[in-house]
Amino acid sequence: MKITIEPTKDQSNEKPNMKHPVVTILVPDDDLMLPDVLEMLVEPALRAFGYGYARIEHVEKFDQ
């Protein structure tokens, strides 16, 4: 299973420190339950994209 997060806005005119990366997380297993997907794919991708822990905790609470 793979998740890719990329910016929707054209960032060619942005300063390098203001650009968001394209983030791809790959897990070699396709048989994951929703909590596993959140833990192994979504949470690491959001962190790499620049979201803080408080925002990610909000996503985790959505699952409960």
N, C-alpha and C positions, 0 to 999 in steps of 0.2 A: 504494500500500500504506500502511496506517495501523496504528499501535500506540497503544493507550491503557492507561495504568497508573493505577489509582486505589486508594485505601485500601479495605479491606474492613470496617474497624472504623468505627463511628459516631464522628465526631470533633467533634460539636457541643459537648461539654463540655471539650474540650482548649484549652489556651492557644494563641493564634495562632502562636507560634513553634514549637509542637510538632505542628502540623497538617501532614500531607503533602498536596501538591497533586494534582489530577488532571492528568496529563501526557499530551498527545497529540502524536505526531510523525507527519507526513504526508510521504510521498515520492511524487511524481506518476508513479511507474513501478511496474508490477506484475510486471515480469520481472526479479526479483532472485534471485541465488544466496544460499545461507545466509551466507557471509562478508559479503556486502553488507548483508543484513538485520541482522546483528549490528552492523556498523559504522554504518549509516545510521539504524537504528531503535532497536534494543535498547540500545546503549551510550548514546546521547544521552538516551533516556527514563530509564534508570537514574540517570544523573548528575543530571538535573533532579529526580528523585524524592528524591535525597539520598544515593545510594550513592557510596562513595569509589572511588578508582582501584584499590585493592588488590582489592576485591570484583569489580570489572568485569574485571580481568585474569584472575580465576578463571573467569569466564564465557567469555572469549576462549580460554583454554586448553582448555575443554571442546570447542570446535569443532575442535581440531587432532587 
